[in-house]
Amino acid sequence: VFSVIRKSDKVDESIRKEGVVGLAKAAFDRRAKKSAGTVALVGGFSSLKLGGLEFGRYQFTSQNKTLSSLAAVFVTESGQACEFDLIPMNITGKPIPDKLEIERIFNSILATVKY
């Protein structure tokens, strides 16, 4: 899922202070507020460089804590903040890939992002 992160003073301040890691923190805070606290952070925040591009990264889970989703944030050349989420879902009845495979899929998708 790709989405745009709306500009705000808080988002701009987060980017200015901590770069993409600050943007990742602001994005998770927004997600937590929208979900009324039903999501939880798994681990911490980090930055990831792929092909010369930099992403802020975090992992989150829903209240039932059965599946973890991966999120990456970035700022485009035009200054727009964006987020990409990989949310594992069992739609076809096939088993969900293991964590390593989900990580590979996530990084493969990020490698195709050109901003």
N, C-alpha and C positions, 0 to 999 in steps of 0.2 A: 504494500500500500504506500503510495507516494502522497505527501500532503505539504502544503505551504504553512509555515509558521508565521503567524501575523506579527508585524512589526509592533514593538512596544518599547517603552523606556527600559523595562526590566530585561527584555531580550537583548537590546542594544548594549546595555550595561554588562550583561553576562558575557557577551561576545568580546567586548572591549577588555574585560578583566582576565578572562580565561580562554578565549578563543573558542574552538569547537567543543571543548570539554564543558565550558560554561554554557554554551548553547544546548548541549545534551542535558545538562542539569535543568535548565529552564524548560526544555521540552518535556522532561519527565515530570516536573512540578505541575505543568499544565495538564498532562495526562492524569496525574493523581487527583487533581481537583475536579476534572471532568468526570472521573469515575467514582467520585465520592469516597475515595480511599480504598477502592476494591482492587487496586493493582499494587504490587510490591516490587521494589528494585531487587534484582538478583545480582549480587556483586557490587561493583562500583562503576565509575565512568572512566573512559579512556579515549585516546585518540588513535586513529588508524590511518596510515598513509598507503594508498594504492595508486601506483602509476603517477606519482607526483601530486595527487589530489589528497586532501586531508578531510577526514570525517571524525565527528565525535560519536562515541558508541556507548550503548548501554543495553542491558537485558532486563526484561520485566516479566512478571507472571500475574495471572489473574488470581482472584480470591481462592479458587479451588487448588491452585498451585500444581496442577497436573502438567501443564505445558508452559514452556518459556518462549517468549517472543524476543526477537532481536531488533534493535533500532539503531539507525545511523542518521546523523544530522550533518548538514553542510551549508555553506553560504555560496551562492552563485556569484559569477563575475559581476552581475548587476546589483549585488547586495541583498538578494532575496534569500531568506533562511528557509530551508526545506528539510523534510524528514522522510525517511524510508523505513518501513516496518516489515519484517518478515514474520508472519503469524502462522505457525503450523496448524493446519486444520485437516480433519479426516472427512473428506467429502465423498471420495469414491469407494471407501471401505478398505483401501489398501493401508498397510501399516505406515505410520508416520516415520520418516527417516530418523536415525539416531542423531545425537547431538553433534557429532563430528560431521556428518553429512549435511545437516542443517547449516552448520558454520561454513562449509564449503560452498553451499548454494548461496548463502548470504554474501560471502566475499566475491563470488562470481558475478552476482548482480551488481554489487558496488563497483566492480572493475569496469563495468560497461557504462557507468554514469559519467557524463561529461557535462561539467557546469562551467 
